[in-house]
């Protein structure tokens, strides 16, 4: 797209669209059929899978990793500095040699709501949903629905993104797909997929 800045050394997969005023730095890798919205920023070394949507003004700092099918809402921020400072204790302006970047990992199919912030290093689990405006400071389990500051889990979501219905005895069902899930020790596992039993489930 005219007006976008894709630096030499950035790798874009087939079918990927980069909108105006977005920046993709050298060494960043973006998979196939992705959408990078207006004014978004992808730092050097960021890794993005296939079919990922990164909405307007999102800031993805290296070394973040976004797996296939992830969704990043408008103005989301993925940080990369555990103890941010502009200067050293002696007052000298810090350079890249003065700190070690830490990344956020976003699992397959996970979604980050508008203006949410993920404070590295954290992992957002597969198919999890981070509510708009939430601040994530600890790992989010697969399928978890988290809200607030700091973010806390208030429920579970399925692949369709809708809250799961509690059927008792640790079983939860997706109201849209009908897929059944099992909660055990704070973790949620799919017992089925839309096409039948999940892998490893008889």
GUZA-885605 format. One line per 4 residues: their letters; for each residue y, x, z of N, C-alpha, C, O, CB. Coordinates in Angstrom, 1 decimal. Glycine has a CB too. Layout:
a = Y:X:Z:Y:X:Z:Y:X:Z:Y:X:Z:Y:X:Z ~ ... .
END
This chain:
xxxx = -1.2:0.8:0.0:0.0:0.0:0.0:1.3:0.9:0.0:1.3:1.8:0.8:0.0:-1.0:1.2 ~ 2.2:0.6:-0.9:3.5:1.4:-0.8:4.1:1.3:0.5:4.2:0.2:1.1:4.4:0.9:-1.9 ~ 4.6:2.4:1.0:5.3:2.4:2.3:4.4:2.8:3.5:4.8:3.1:4.5:5.8:1.1:2.6 ~ 3.0:2.8:3.2:2.1:3.4:4.2:2.1:4.9:4.1:2.3:5.4:3.1:0.7:2.8:4.1 .
xxxx = 1.7:5.5:5.2:1.6:7.0:5.3:0.2:7.3:5.6:-0.3:7.3:6.7:2.6:7.6:6.3 ~ -0.6:7.7:4.6:-2.0:8.2:4.7:-2.0:9.7:4.4:-1.8:10.1:3.3:-3.0:7.4:3.8 ~ -2.1:10.5:5.5:-2.0:12.0:5.3:-3.1:12.6:4.5:-4.2:12.0:4.6:-1.8:12.6:6.6 ~ -2.9:13.7:3.8:-4.0:14.4:3.2:-5.0:14.8:4.3:-4.7:15.2:5.4:-3.5:15.7:2.5 .
xxxx = -6.3:14.6:4.0:-7.4:14.9:4.9:-7.8:13.7:5.7:-8.8:13.7:6.4:-6.9:15.9:5.9 ~ -7.1:12.5:5.6:-7.6:11.3:6.1:-8.6:10.7:5.2:-8.5:10.8:3.9:-6.5:10.3:6.4 ~ -9.7:10.0:5.7:-10.8:9.5:4.9:-10.8:8.0:5.0:-11.0:7.5:6.1:-12.1:10.1:5.3 ~ -10.6:7.3:3.9:-10.6:5.9:3.8:-11.8:5.4:3.0:-12.0:5.9:1.9:-9.3:5.3:3.3 .
xxxx = -12.6:4.5:3.6:-13.8:3.9:2.8:-13.4:2.9:1.8:-12.2:2.5:1.8:-14.7:3.3:3.8 ~ -14.3:2.6:0.9:-14.0:1.6:-0.2:-13.7:0.3:0.4:-14.3:-0.2:1.3:-15.2:1.6:-1.1 ~ -12.7:-0.4:-0.3:-12.3:-1.7:0.1:-11.4:-1.8:1.3:-11.0:-2.9:1.7:-13.5:-2.5:0.4 ~ -11.0:-0.6:1.9:-10.1:-0.6:3.0:-8.7:-0.7:2.6:-8.2:-0.1:1.6:-10.3:0.7:3.9 .
xxxx = -7.9:-1.6:3.3:-6.5:-1.8:3.0:-5.6:-1.3:4.1:-5.9:-1.5:5.3:-6.2:-3.3:2.8 ~ -4.6:-0.6:3.8:-3.6:0.0:4.7:-2.2:-0.6:4.4:-1.7:-0.4:3.3:-3.5:1.5:4.7 ~ -1.6:-1.4:5.3:-0.4:-2.1:5.0:0.8:-1.2:5.3:0.7:-0.1:5.8:-0.3:-3.4:5.8 ~ 2.0:-1.7:4.9:3.2:-0.9:4.9:3.6:-0.5:6.3:3.3:-1.2:7.3:4.4:-1.6:4.3 .
xxxx = 4.2:0.7:6.4:4.6:1.3:7.6:3.5:1.8:8.6:3.7:2.3:9.6:5.5:0.4:8.4 ~ 2.2:1.6:8.2:1.1:2.1:8.9:1.0:3.6:8.7:1.4:4.1:7.6:-0.2:1.4:8.6 ~ 0.4:4.3:9.7:0.2:5.8:9.6:-1.2:6.1:9.9:-1.7:5.7:10.9:1.2:6.5:10.5 ~ -1.9:6.8:9.0:-3.2:7.3:9.2:-3.2:8.8:9.1:-2.9:9.4:8.1:-4.3:6.7:8.2 .
xxxx = -3.4:9.5:10.3:-3.2:10.9:10.3:-4.4:11.7:9.7:-5.5:11.2:9.5:-3.0:11.4:11.8 ~ -4.1:13.0:9.4:-5.2:13.8:8.9:-6.4:13.9:9.8:-6.2:13.9:11.0:-4.6:15.3:8.7 ~ -7.6:13.9:9.3:-8.8:14.0:10.1:-9.3:12.7:10.6:-10.4:12.6:11.1:-8.5:14.9:11.2 ~ -8.5:11.6:10.4:-8.9:10.3:10.8:-10.0:9.8:9.7:-9.8:10.1:8.6:-7.8:9.3:10.9 .
xxxx = -10.9:9.0:10.2:-12.0:8.5:9.3:-12.1:7.0:9.5:-12.3:6.5:10.6:-13.3:9.2:9.6 ~ -11.9:6.3:8.4:-12.0:4.8:8.4:-13.0:4.4:7.4:-13.1:4.8:6.3:-10.6:4.2:8.0 ~ -13.9:3.5:7.9:-15.0:3.0:7.1:-14.6:2.0:6.0:-13.5:1.9:5.6:-16.1:2.4:7.9 ~ -15.6:1.3:5.4:-15.5:0.4:4.3:-14.9:-0.9:4.8:-15.2:-1.4:5.9:-16.8:0.2:3.6 .
xxxx = -14.2:-1.6:3.9:-13.7:-3.0:4.1:-13.0:-3.2:5.4:-13.1:-4.2:6.1:-14.9:-3.9:4.1 ~ -12.1:-2.2:5.8:-11.3:-2.4:7.0:-9.9:-2.8:6.6:-9.5:-2.7:5.4:-11.2:-1.0:7.8 ~ -9.2:-3.4:7.6:-7.8:-3.8:7.4:-7.0:-3.1:8.5:-7.2:-3.2:9.7:-7.6:-5.3:7.5 ~ -6.0:-2.3:8.1:-5.1:-1.6:9.0:-3.7:-2.2:8.8:-3.1:-2.0:7.7:-5.0:0.0:8.7 .
xxxx = -3.2:-2.9:9.8:-2.0:-3.7:9.7:-0.7:-3.0:9.7:-0.7:-1.7:9.9:-2.0:-4.7:10.8 ~ 0.3:-3.7:9.4:1.7:-3.1:9.3:2.1:-2.4:10.6:2.0:-2.9:11.7:2.7:-4.3:9.0 ~ 2.5:-1.2:10.4:3.0:-0.4:11.5:2.0:0.2:12.5:2.3:0.7:13.5:4.0:-1.2:12.3 ~ 0.7:0.0:12.1:-0.3:0.5:13.0:-0.4:2.1:12.9:0.1:2.6:11.9:-1.7:0.0:12.6 .
xxxx = -0.9:2.7:13.9:-1.0:4.2:14.0:-2.4:4.6:14.3:-3.0:4.1:15.3:0.0:4.8:15.0 ~ -3.0:5.5:13.5:-4.3:6.0:13.8:-4.1:7.6:13.9:-3.8:8.2:12.9:-5.4:5.7:12.7 ~ -4.4:8.1:15.1:-4.2:9.5:15.3:-5.2:10.4:14.6:-6.3:9.9:14.1:-4.2:9.8:16.7 ~ -5.0:11.7:14.5:-5.9:12.6:13.9:-7.3:12.6:14.6:-7.3:12.7:15.9:-5.3:14.0:13.9 .
xxxx = -8.3:12.5:13.9:-9.7:12.5:14.5:-10.2:11.2:14.9:-11.3:11.1:15.4:-9.7:13.5:15.6 ~ -9.4:10.1:14.8:-9.9:8.8:15.2:-11.0:8.4:14.2:-11.0:8.7:13.0:-8.7:7.7:15.1 ~ -12.0:7.7:14.8:-13.2:7.3:14.0:-13.3:5.8:14.0:-13.3:5.2:15.1:-14.5:8.0:14.5 ~ -13.3:5.2:12.8:-13.4:3.8:12.7:-14.5:3.4:11.8:-14.7:4.0:10.7:-12.0:3.2:12.1 .
xxxx = -15.4:2.5:12.2:-16.5:2.0:11.4:-16.2:1.1:10.3:-15.0:1.0:9.9:-17.5:1.4:12.3 ~ -17.1:0.3:9.8:-16.9:-0.6:8.7:-16.5:-2.0:9.3:-16.8:-2.3:10.4:-18.2:-0.8:7.9 ~ -15.8:-2.7:8.4:-15.4:-4.1:8.7:-14.6:-4.2:10.0:-14.8:-5.2:10.7:-16.6:-5.0:8.8 ~ -13.7:-3.3:10.2:-12.8:-3.3:11.4:-11.5:-3.8:11.0:-10.9:-3.5:10.0:-12.8:-1.9:12.0 .
xxxx = -10.9:-4.7:11.9:-9.5:-5.1:11.7:-8.6:-4.5:12.8:-8.9:-4.7:14.0:-9.4:-6.7:11.7 ~ -7.6:-3.8:12.4:-6.6:-3.3:13.3:-5.2:-3.9:12.9:-4.7:-3.7:11.9:-6.5:-1.7:13.2 ~ -4.7:-4.8:13.8:-3.6:-5.6:13.5:-2.3:-4.8:13.7:-2.2:-3.7:14.1:-3.6:-6.8:14.4 ~ -1.2:-5.5:13.3:0.2:-4.9:13.3:0.5:-4.2:14.6:0.3:-4.7:15.7:1.2:-5.9:12.9 .
xxxx = 1.1:-3.0:14.4:1.7:-2.2:15.5:0.7:-1.7:16.6:1.1:-1.3:17.6:2.7:-3.1:16.2 ~ -0.6:-1.8:16.3:-1.6:-1.2:17.2:-1.5:0.3:17.2:-1.2:0.9:16.1:-3.0:-1.7:16.8 ~ -1.7:0.9:18.3:-1.6:2.4:18.4:-2.9:2.9:18.9:-3.4:2.7:20.0:-0.4:2.8:19.4 ~ -3.6:3.6:18.0:-5.0:4.1:18.3:-4.9:5.6:18.3:-4.8:6.3:17.3:-6.0:3.6:17.2 .
xxxx = -4.9:6.2:19.6:-4.7:7.6:19.7:-6.1:8.3:19.8:-7.0:7.8:20.4:-3.9:7.9:21.0 ~ -6.1:9.5:19.2:-7.3:10.3:19.1:-7.7:10.7:20.5:-6.9:10.9:21.4:-7.1:11.5:18.3 ~ -9.0:10.9:20.8:-10.2:10.8:19.9:-10.9:9.4:19.9:-12.1:9.4:20.1:-11.2:11.9:20.1 ~ -10.2:8.3:19.8:-10.8:7.0:19.9:-11.8:6.8:18.8:-11.8:7.3:17.8:-9.7:5.9:19.8 .
xxxx = -12.8:5.9:19.2:-13.9:5.6:18.3:-14.1:4.0:18.3:-14.2:3.4:19.3:-15.2:6.2:18.6 ~ -14.0:3.4:17.1:-14.2:2.0:17.0:-15.4:1.8:16.1:-15.4:2.2:14.9:-12.9:1.3:16.3 ~ -16.4:1.1:16.6:-17.6:0.8:15.9:-17.5:-0.3:15.0:-16.5:-1.1:15.0:-18.8:0.6:16.9 ~ -18.5:-0.6:14.2:-18.5:-1.6:13.1:-18.1:-3.0:13.7:-18.5:-3.4:14.8:-19.8:-1.7:12.4 .
xxxx = -17.2:-3.7:12.9:-16.9:-5.0:13.3:-15.9:-5.2:14.4:-15.7:-6.3:14.9:-18.1:-5.8:13.6 ~ -15.3:-4.1:14.9:-14.4:-4.2:16.1:-13.1:-4.9:15.6:-12.7:-4.8:14.4:-14.1:-2.8:16.7 ~ -12.4:-5.6:16.5:-11.1:-6.2:16.2:-10.1:-5.7:17.2:-10.3:-5.7:18.4:-11.2:-7.8:16.3 ~ -9.0:-5.2:16.7:-7.9:-4.7:17.6:-6.6:-5.5:17.3:-6.1:-5.5:16.2:-7.6:-3.2:17.3 .
xxxx = -6.2:-6.3:18.3:-5.1:-7.2:18.1:-3.7:-6.6:18.0:-3.6:-5.4:18.1:-5.1:-8.2:19.2 ~ -2.7:-7.4:17.7:-1.4:-6.8:17.5:-0.9:-6.1:18.8:-1.1:-6.6:19.9:-0.4:-7.9:17.2 ~ -0.3:-4.9:18.6:0.4:-4.1:19.6:-0.6:-3.6:20.7:-0.1:-3.3:21.8:1.5:-5.0:20.3 ~ -1.8:-3.6:20.4:-2.8:-3.0:21.4:-2.6:-1.5:21.4:-2.1:-0.9:20.4:-4.3:-3.3:20.9 .
xxxx = -2.8:-0.9:22.6:-2.7:0.5:22.8:-4.0:1.1:23.3:-4.5:0.6:24.4:-1.5:0.9:23.7 ~ -4.5:2.1:22.7:-5.6:2.9:23.2:-5.1:4.3:23.6:-4.7:5.1:22.7:-6.8:3.0:22.2 ~ -5.0:4.6:24.9:-4.4:5.8:25.3:-5.4:7.0:25.2:-6.5:6.8:24.8:-3.9:5.7:26.8 ~ -4.9:8.2:25.5:-5.7:9.4:25.4:-5.4:10.5:26.4:-5.8:11.6:26.2:-5.7:10.0:24.0 .
xxxx = -4.6:10.2:27.4:-4.2:11.2:28.4:-4.4:10.7:29.8:-3.8:9.8:30.2:-2.7:11.7:28.1 ~ -5.3:11.4:30.5:-5.6:10.9:31.9:-4.4:11.1:32.8:-4.1:10.2:33.6:-6.8:11.7:32.4 ~ -3.7:12.2:32.7:-2.6:12.5:33.6:-1.4:12.8:32.7:-1.0:14.0:32.6:-2.9:13.7:34.6 ~ -0.7:11.8:32.2:0.4:12.1:31.2:1.6:12.7:31.8:2.1:12.2:32.9:0.7:10.8:30.5 .
xxxx = 2.1:13.7:31.2:3.3:14.4:31.6:4.0:14.9:30.3:3.2:15.4:29.5:3.1:15.5:32.7 ~ 5.3:14.9:30.3:6.0:15.5:29.1:6.1:17.1:29.3:6.1:17.8:28.3:7.3:14.9:29.0 ~ 6.1:17.5:30.6:6.3:18.9:30.9:5.3:19.4:31.8:4.6:18.6:32.5:7.8:19.2:31.4 ~ 5.1:20.7:31.9:4.2:21.4:32.8:4.9:21.4:34.2:6.1:21.1:34.3:3.9:22.8:32.4 .
xxxx = 4.1:21.7:35.3:4.8:21.8:36.6:5.9:22.8:36.6:6.8:22.6:37.5:3.7:22.3:37.6 ~ 6.0:23.7:35.7:7.1:24.7:35.7:8.3:24.2:34.9:9.3:24.8:34.8:6.6:26.0:35.1 ~ 8.1:23.0:34.2:9.2:22.4:33.5:9.2:22.7:32.0:10.2:22.4:31.3:10.5:22.9:34.1 ~ 8.2:23.4:31.5:8.1:23.7:30.1:7.5:22.5:29.3:6.6:21.9:29.8:7.2:25.0:29.9 .
xxxx = 8.0:22.2:28.2:7.5:21.2:27.3:6.1:21.4:27.0:5.7:22.5:26.5:8.4:21.0:26.0 ~ 5.2:20.4:27.3:3.8:20.6:27.1:3.5:20.5:25.6:4.2:19.9:24.8:3.0:19.5:27.8 ~ 2.5:21.3:25.2:2.0:21.3:23.8:0.5:20.8:23.8:0.0:20.5:24.9:2.1:22.7:23.1 ~ -0.1:20.7:22.7:-1.5:20.3:22.6:-2.4:21.2:23.4:-3.5:20.7:23.8:-1.9:20.2:21.1 .
xxxx = -2.0:22.4:23.6:-2.9:23.4:24.3:-2.8:23.1:25.8:-3.7:23.7:26.6:-2.5:24.8:24.0 ~ -1.9:22.3:26.3:-1.7:22.1:27.7:-2.5:20.9:28.3:-2.4:20.6:29.5:-0.3:21.9:28.0 ~ -3.3:20.2:27.5:-4.0:19.0:27.9:-5.2:18.8:27.0:-5.2:19.2:25.9:-3.1:17.8:28.0 ~ -6.1:18.0:27.6:-7.3:17.7:26.8:-7.4:16.2:26.6:-7.4:15.4:27.5:-8.6:18.2:27.5 .
xxxx = -7.4:15.8:25.3:-7.4:14.4:24.9:-8.7:13.8:25.3:-9.8:14.3:25.1:-7.1:14.2:23.4 ~ -8.6:12.6:25.9:-9.8:11.8:26.2:-9.7:10.4:25.4:-8.6:9.9:25.2:-10.0:11.5:27.7 ~ -10.9:9.9:25.0:-10.8:8.7:24.1:-11.3:7.5:24.7:-12.0:7.4:25.7:-11.5:9.1:22.9 ~ -11.0:6.4:24.0:-11.5:5.0:24.2:-12.6:4.8:23.2:-12.4:5.1:22.0:-10.4:3.9:24.2 .
xxxx = -13.7:4.2:23.6:-14.8:3.8:22.6:-14.9:2.3:22.7:-15.0:1.7:23.7:-16.1:4.5:23.0 ~ -14.8:1.7:21.5:-14.9:0.2:21.3:-16.2:-0.1:20.6:-16.4:0.4:19.4:-13.7:-0.3:20.5 ~ -17.1:-0.8:21.2:-18.4:-1.1:20.7:-18.5:-2.1:19.5:-17.4:-2.7:19.2:-19.3:-1.6:21.8 ~ -19.6:-2.2:18.9:-19.8:-3.1:17.8:-19.3:-4.5:18.1:-19.7:-5.1:19.1:-21.3:-3.1:17.3 .
xxxx = -18.5:-5.1:17.2:-18.1:-6.5:17.3:-17.2:-6.8:18.5:-16.8:-8.0:18.6:-19.3:-7.3:17.5 ~ -16.8:-5.8:19.3:-15.9:-6.1:20.4:-14.4:-6.4:19.9:-14.0:-6.0:18.8:-15.8:-4.9:21.4 ~ -13.7:-7.2:20.7:-12.3:-7.6:20.4:-11.4:-7.3:21.5:-11.7:-7.5:22.7:-12.3:-9.1:20.0 ~ -10.2:-6.8:21.1:-9.1:-6.4:22.0:-8.0:-7.3:21.7:-7.4:-7.2:20.6:-8.7:-4.9:21.9 .
xxxx = -7.6:-8.2:22.7:-6.5:-9.2:22.5:-5.2:-8.5:22.4:-5.0:-7.4:22.7:-6.5:-10.2:23.6 ~ -4.2:-9.3:21.8:-2.8:-8.8:21.6:-2.2:-8.2:22.9:-2.3:-8.7:24.0:-2.0:-9.9:21.1 ~ -1.6:-7.0:22.7:-0.9:-6.3:23.7:-1.8:-5.8:24.9:-1.2:-5.5:26.0:0.2:-7.1:24.2 ~ -3.1:-5.8:24.7:-3.9:-5.3:25.8:-3.8:-3.7:25.7:-3.4:-3.2:24.6:-5.4:-5.7:25.6 .
xxxx = -4.1:-3.1:26.8:-4.1:-1.6:26.9:-5.4:-1.1:27.5:-5.8:-1.6:28.5:-2.8:-1.1:27.8 ~ -6.0:-0.2:26.8:-7.2:0.5:27.3:-6.8:1.9:27.7:-6.4:2.7:26.9:-8.3:0.5:26.2 ~ -7.0:2.2:29.0:-6.6:3.5:29.6:-7.8:4.4:29.5:-8.7:4.2:30.3:-6.0:3.3:31.0 ~ -7.7:5.4:28.7:-8.8:6.3:28.5:-9.1:7.2:29.8:-8.2:7.4:30.5:-8.6:7.3:27.3 .
xxxx = -10.4:7.6:30.0:-11.5:7.3:29.1:-12.3:6.0:29.6:-12.7:5.9:30.7:-12.5:8.5:29.1 ~ -12.4:5.0:28.7:-13.2:3.8:29.0:-14.0:3.5:27.7:-13.6:3.9:26.6:-12.3:2.7:29.4 ~ -15.0:2.7:28.0:-15.8:2.2:26.9:-15.8:0.6:26.9:-16.0:0.0:28.0:-17.3:2.7:26.9 ~ -15.5:0.0:25.8:-15.6:-1.4:25.7:-16.9:-1.8:25.0:-17.2:-1.3:23.9:-14.3:-2.0:24.8 .
xxxx = -17.7:-2.5:25.7:-19.1:-2.8:25.3:-19.2:-3.6:24.0:-18.2:-4.2:23.6:-19.9:-3.5:26.4 ~ -20.4:-3.7:23.5:-20.6:-4.5:22.2:-20.3:-5.9:22.5:-20.7:-6.5:23.5:-22.1:-4.3:21.8 ~ -19.6:-6.5:21.5:-19.3:-8.0:21.5:-18.5:-8.4:22.7:-18.4:-9.6:23.0:-20.6:-8.8:21.5 ~ -17.9:-7.5:23.5:-17.0:-7.8:24.6:-15.7:-8.4:24.1:-15.4:-8.2:22.9:-16.8:-6.6:25.5 .
xxxx = -15.0:-9.1:25.0:-13.7:-9.6:24.6:-12.7:-9.3:25.7:-12.9:-9.7:26.9:-13.8:-11.2:24.4 ~ -11.6:-8.6:25.4:-10.6:-8.2:26.3:-9.4:-9.1:26.0:-8.9:-9.2:24.9:-10.1:-6.7:26.1 ~ -9.0:-9.9:27.0:-7.9:-10.9:26.8:-6.6:-10.3:26.5:-6.3:-9.1:26.8:-7.8:-11.8:28.1 ~ -5.7:-11.1:25.9:-4.4:-10.6:25.6:-3.7:-10.2:26.8:-3.7:-10.8:27.9:-3.6:-11.7:24.9 .
xxxx = -3.0:-9.0:26.8:-2.2:-8.5:27.9:-3.0:-7.8:29.0:-2.4:-7.4:30.0:-1.5:-9.6:28.5 ~ -4.3:-7.8:28.9:-5.1:-7.1:29.9:-4.9:-5.6:29.9:-4.6:-5.0:28.9:-6.6:-7.5:29.7 ~ -5.2:-5.0:31.0:-5.1:-3.5:31.1:-6.5:-3.1:31.6:-6.9:-3.3:32.8:-4.0:-3.0:32.1 ~ -7.2:-2.4:30.8:-8.6:-2.0:31.0:-8.6:-0.6:31.6:-8.1:0.4:30.9:-9.5:-2.1:29.8 .
xxxx = -9.1:-0.4:32.8:-9.1:0.9:33.5:-10.5:1.3:33.8:-10.7:2.4:34.4:-8.2:0.9:34.7 ~ -11.5:0.5:33.5:-12.9:0.9:33.8:-13.8:0.3:32.6:-13.3:-0.6:31.9:-13.4:0.4:35.2 ~ -15.0:0.8:32.5:-15.8:0.4:31.4:-16.1:-1.1:31.4:-16.2:-1.7:32.5:-17.2:1.1:31.4 ~ -16.2:-1.7:30.2:-16.4:-3.2:30.1:-17.8:-3.3:29.6:-18.2:-2.8:28.5:-15.4:-3.8:29.2 .
xxxx = -18.7:-4.1:30.3:-20.1:-4.3:29.8:-20.2:-5.0:28.5:-19.2:-5.7:28.1:-20.9:-5.0:30.8 ~ -21.3:-4.9:27.8:-21.5:-5.7:26.6:-21.4:-7.2:26.9:-21.8:-7.7:27.9:-23.0:-5.4:26.1 ~ -20.7:-7.9:26.0:-20.6:-9.4:26.0:-19.6:-9.8:27.2:-19.5:-11.0:27.4:-21.9:-10.0:26.2 ~ -19.0:-8.9:27.9:-18.1:-9.4:29.0:-16.8:-9.9:28.5:-16.2:-9.4:27.5:-17.9:-8.2:29.9 .
xxxx = -16.3:-10.9:29.2:-14.9:-11.4:29.0:-14.1:-10.9:30.1:-14.3:-11.3:31.3:-14.9:-13.0:28.9 ~ -13.1:-10.1:29.9:-12.3:-9.5:30.9:-10.8:-9.9:30.7:-10.3:-10.0:29.6:-12.4:-8.0:31.0 ~ -10.1:-10.2:31.9:-8.7:-10.6:31.9:-8.0:-9.9:33.0:-8.6:-9.4:33.9:-8.6:-12.1:32.0 ~ -6.6:-9.8:32.9:-5.8:-9.4:34.0:-5.4:-8.0:34.0:-5.8:-7.2:33.2:-6.5:-9.8:35.2 .
xxxx = -4.7:-7.6:35.1:-4.2:-6.3:35.4:-4.5:-5.9:36.8:-3.9:-6.4:37.7:-2.7:-6.2:35.1 ~ -5.5:-5.0:37.1:-6.4:-4.4:36.1:-7.4:-5.5:35.6:-7.6:-6.5:36.3:-7.1:-3.2:36.6 ~ -8.0:-5.2:34.5:-8.9:-6.2:33.9:-10.2:-6.4:34.8:-10.7:-5.4:35.3:-9.3:-5.8:32.5 ~ -10.6:-7.6:34.9:-11.9:-7.9:35.6:-12.7:-9.0:34.8:-12.1:-9.7:34.0:-11.5:-8.5:37.1 .
xxxx = -14.0:-8.9:35.0:-14.8:-9.9:34.3:-14.8:-11.2:34.9:-14.9:-11.4:36.1:-16.2:-9.3:34.2 ~ -14.6:-12.3:34.0:-14.6:-13.6:34.5:-15.6:-14.5:33.8:-15.8:-15.7:34.1:-13.2:-14.3:34.2 ~ -16.4:-13.9:32.9:-17.4:-14.6:32.2:-18.1:-13.7:31.1:-17.9:-12.5:31.1:-16.9:-15.9:31.6 ~ -18.9:-14.4:30.3:-19.6:-13.7:29.2:-19.2:-14.4:27.9:-18.9:-15.6:27.9:-21.1:-13.8:29.4 .
xxxx = -19.3:-13.7:26.8:-19.1:-14.2:25.5:-20.2:-13.8:24.5:-20.8:-12.8:24.7:-17.7:-13.8:24.9 ~ -20.5:-14.7:23.5:-21.5:-14.3:22.5:-20.8:-13.7:21.3:-19.7:-13.3:21.3:-22.2:-15.6:22.1 ~ -21.7:-13.5:20.3:-21.1:-12.9:19.1:-20.0:-13.7:18.4:-19.2:-13.1:17.7:-22.3:-12.7:18.1 ~ -20.0:-15.0:18.6:-19.0:-15.8:18.0:-17.7:-15.7:18.8:-16.6:-16.2:18.3:-19.5:-17.3:18.0 .
xxxx = -17.7:-15.1:19.9:-16.4:-14.9:20.7:-16.2:-16.0:21.7:-15.2:-15.9:22.5:-15.3:-14.8:19.8 ~ -17.0:-17.0:21.7:-16.7:-18.2:22.6:-17.4:-17.9:24.0:-18.5:-17.3:24.0:-17.2:-19.5:22.0 ~ -16.8:-18.4:25.1:-17.5:-18.3:26.4:-18.9:-18.9:26.4:-19.1:-20.0:25.8:-16.7:-18.9:27.5 ~ -19.9:-18.2:27.0:-21.2:-18.7:27.0:-21.4:-19.8:28.1:-20.6:-19.8:29.1:-22.2:-17.6:27.3 .
xxxx = -22.3:-20.7:27.9:-22.5:-21.8:28.8:-23.6:-21.4:29.8:-24.7:-21.0:29.4:-22.9:-23.1:28.1 ~ -23.4:-21.5:31.1:-24.4:-21.2:32.1:-25.4:-22.2:32.2:-25.1:-23.4:32.6:-23.7:-20.9:33.5 ~ -26.7:-21.9:31.9:-27.8:-22.8:32.0:-28.6:-22.6:33.2:-29.7:-23.3:33.4:-28.7:-22.7:30.8 ~ -28.2:-21.8:34.1:-28.9:-21.5:35.4:-29.9:-20.5:35.2:-30.4:-20.1:34.1:-29.5:-22.8:35.9 .
xxxx = -30.3:-19.9:36.4:-31.4:-18.9:36.5:-31.1:-17.7:35.6:-31.9:-17.1:35.0:-32.7:-19.5:36.1 ~ -29.8:-17.3:35.5:-29.3:-16.2:34.7:-29.3:-16.3:33.2:-29.2:-15.3:32.5:-30.2:-15.0:35.1 ~ -29.5:-17.6:32.8:-29.5:-17.8:31.3:-28.2:-18.4:30.9:-27.7:-19.3:31.5:-30.7:-18.7:31.0 ~ -27.7:-17.9:29.7:-26.5:-18.3:29.2:-26.7:-18.6:27.7:-27.4:-17.8:27.0:-25.3:-17.3:29.4 .
xxxx = -26.1:-19.7:27.2:-26.2:-20.0:25.8:-24.9:-20.1:25.1:-23.9:-20.6:25.6:-27.0:-21.3:25.6 ~ -24.9:-19.6:23.8:-23.7:-19.7:23.0:-23.5:-21.1:22.5:-24.4:-21.6:21.9:-23.7:-18.7:21.8 ~ -22.3:-21.8:22.7:-22.2:-23.1:22.3:-22.1:-23.3:20.8:-22.3:-24.4:20.2:-21.0:-23.7:23.0 ~ -21.7:-22.2:20.1:-21.6:-22.3:18.6:-22.9:-22.0:17.9:-23.3:-22.7:17.0:-20.5:-21.4:18.2 .
xxxx = -23.5:-20.9:18.3:-24.7:-20.4:17.6:-26.0:-20.9:18.2:-27.1:-20.9:17.6:-24.7:-18.9:17.5 ~ -26.0:-21.3:19.5:-27.2:-21.6:20.2:-28.0:-20.5:20.7:-29.1:-20.7:21.3:-28.0:-22.5:19.3 ~ -27.5:-19.3:20.5:-28.3:-18.1:20.9:-28.3:-18.0:22.4:-27.3:-18.2:23.1:-27.7:-16.8:20.3 ~ -29.5:-17.7:23.0:-29.8:-17.6:24.4:-29.6:-16.1:24.9:-30.0:-15.2:24.2:-31.2:-18.1:24.8 .
xxxx = -29.0:-15.9:26.1:-28.8:-14.6:26.7:-29.3:-14.7:28.1:-29.4:-15.7:28.7:-27.3:-14.2:26.7 ~ -29.6:-13.5:28.7:-30.1:-13.3:30.0:-29.2:-12.3:30.8:-29.0:-11.2:30.3:-31.6:-12.9:30.1 ~ -28.7:-12.7:32.0:-28.0:-11.8:32.8:-28.9:-11.3:33.9:-29.6:-12.0:34.6:-26.8:-12.6:33.5 ~ -28.9:-10.0:34.0:-29.7:-9.3:35.0:-29.0:-8.1:35.5:-28.6:-7.2:34.7:-31.1:-8.9:34.5 .
xxxx = -28.7:-8.0:36.9:-28.0:-6.9:37.5:-26.7:-6.6:36.8:-26.3:-5.4:36.6:-28.9:-5.7:37.4 ~ -25.9:-7.6:36.5:-24.6:-7.5:35.9:-24.6:-7.1:34.5:-23.5:-6.7:33.9:-23.9:-6.4:36.7 ~ -25.7:-7.2:33.8:-25.7:-6.9:32.4:-26.3:-8.1:31.6:-27.1:-8.9:32.1:-26.6:-5.7:32.1 ~ -25.8:-8.3:30.4:-26.2:-9.5:29.6:-26.9:-9.0:28.4:-26.5:-8.1:27.7:-25.0:-10.3:29.2 .
xxxx = -28.1:-9.6:28.1:-28.9:-9.2:27.0:-29.2:-10.4:26.1:-29.5:-11.5:26.7:-30.3:-8.6:27.5 ~ -29.1:-10.3:24.8:-29.5:-11.3:23.9:-31.0:-11.5:23.9:-31.7:-10.6:23.6:-28.9:-11.1:22.5 ~ -31.5:-12.7:24.2:-32.9:-13.0:24.1:-33.3:-13.4:22.7:-34.4:-13.4:22.3:-33.3:-14.1:25.1 ~ -32.3:-13.9:21.9:-32.5:-14.3:20.6:-31.3:-13.8:19.7:-30.3:-13.4:20.2:-32.6:-15.9:20.5 .
xxxx = -31.5:-13.9:18.4:-30.4:-13.8:17.5:-30.4:-15.1:16.7:-31.3:-15.9:16.9:-30.5:-12.5:16.5 ~ -29.5:-15.3:15.8:-29.5:-16.5:15.0:-30.7:-16.6:14.1:-31.1:-17.7:13.7:-28.2:-16.5:14.1 ~ -31.4:-15.5:13.8:-32.5:-15.5:12.9:-33.9:-15.5:13.7:-34.9:-15.5:13.1:-32.5:-14.4:11.9 ~ -33.8:-15.4:15.1:-35.0:-15.4:15.8:-34.9:-14.5:17.0:-33.8:-14.2:17.4:-36.2:-14.9:15.0 .
xxxx = -36.1:-14.1:17.6:-36.0:-13.2:18.8:-35.3:-11.9:18.6:-35.3:-11.4:17.5:-37.4:-12.9:19.3 ~ -34.6:-11.5:19.6:-33.9:-10.2:19.5:-34.9:-9.1:19.5:-36.1:-9.2:19.8:-32.9:-10.0:20.7 ~ -34.5:-7.9:19.1:-35.4:-6.7:19.0:-36.0:-6.5:20.3:-35.3:-6.4:21.4:-34.6:-5.4:18.5 ~ -37.3:-6.3:20.4:-38.0:-6.0:21.6:-38.3:-7.2:22.4:-38.9:-7.0:23.5:-37.3:-5.0:22.4 .
xx = -38.0:-8.4:22.0:-38.2:-9.6:22.7:-39.3:-10.4:22.0:-39.1:-10.7:20.8:-36.9:-10.4:23.0 ~ -40.4:-10.8:22.7:-41.4:-11.5:22.0:-41.1:-13.0:21.9:-41.9:-13.8:21.4:-42.8:-11.3:22.6 .
END
